[in-house]
């Protein structure tokens, strides 16, 4: 359901692009706020977006190409890799979110 779903792609790109207007138009905020937003943008670009495109999709395609009736010997390794990549995506997405929340709190 997720692979190739336009909603998933939209959420990834909105998450990547959403901080840009704030970074480009916030002249009145402190440098710390801009740094937090920039770091969150980089973490999100490398984590959820980069890991998905570069590592997760090829692993997913490899898993989907296996024969369910007679899986290859390396299917357990693929499954572990897919789990670890998803865990990495979750951690980096959460980190980016916490950084953005920190930027909002720092503005108050």
C-alpha positions in Angstrom: 0.0 0.0 0.0 2.8 2.4 0.8 5.1 1.8 -2.1 4.2 4.2 -4.9 1.3 5.7 -3.0 1.1 9.4 -3.9 0.0 10.3 -0.4 3.1 8.8 1.1 5.3 10.7 -1.5 3.4 13.9 -0.7 3.9 13.6 3.0 7.7 13.0 2.5 8.1 16.0 0.2 5.9 18.3 2.3 8.0 17.3 5.3 11.1 18.2 3.4 9.8 21.5 1.9 7.7 22.8 4.8 10.6 24.4 6.8 12.0 26.2 3.7 9.6 29.2 3.7 10.2 29.7 7.4 14.0 29.5 6.9 13.9 32.0 4.0 11.5 34.5 5.5 12.3 34.5 9.2 14.6 37.5 9.6 13.4 38.4 13.0 14.1 35.1 14.8 17.3 34.2 16.4 20.1 32.3 14.8 19.5 29.3 17.1 15.9 28.9 15.7 17.2 29.0 12.1 19.9 26.5 13.0 17.4 24.1 14.6 15.1 24.4 11.5 18.0 23.8 9.2 19.3 20.8 11.1 15.8 19.3 11.2 15.5 19.8 7.4 18.9 18.0 6.9 18.0 15.2 9.3 14.6 14.7 7.5 16.3 14.8 4.1 18.9 12.2 5.0 16.7 10.0 7.2 13.1 9.4 6.0 13.6 10.7 2.5 17.1 9.6 1.7 17.0 6.2 3.4 13.6 5.5 1.8 14.8 6.2 -1.8 18.3 4.9 -1.6 18.1 1.9 0.7 14.5 1.0 1.6 13.0 0.7 -1.8 15.6 -1.6 -3.2 15.3 -3.8 -0.1 11.5 -3.8 -0.4 11.8 -4.8 -4.1 14.2 -7.6 -3.2 11.7 -8.9 -0.6 8.8 -8.7 -3.0 10.7 -10.6 -5.7 11.1 -13.6 -3.4 8.9 -16.6 -4.0 6.6 -17.0 -0.9 6.3 -20.7 -1.4 10.1 -21.3 -1.5 11.9 -18.2 -0.2 15.6 -17.8 -0.7 18.1 -18.5 2.1 18.8 -14.8 2.6 15.2 -13.8 3.2 15.8 -13.4 7.0 18.7 -11.0 6.3 16.4 -9.0 4.0 13.7 -8.9 6.6 16.2 -7.7 9.3 17.6 -5.1 7.0 14.1 -3.8 6.1 13.2 -3.6 9.9 16.4 -1.8 10.7 15.9 0.7 7.9 12.4 1.4 9.0 13.6 1.9 12.6 16.2 4.3 11.3 13.6 6.2 9.3 11.4 6.4 12.5 14.2 7.7 14.6 15.3 10.3 12.1 11.7 11.5 11.5 11.1 11.8 15.3 14.4 13.6 15.7 13.5 16.1 12.9 10.1 16.6 14.6 11.7 17.2 18.0 14.1 19.7 16.4 11.2 21.6 14.8 9.2 21.6 18.1 12.4 22.9 19.8 12.6 25.7 17.2 9.0 26.7 17.9 9.6 26.7 21.7 12.8 28.7 21.3 10.8 31.4 19.5 8.4 31.8 22.5 
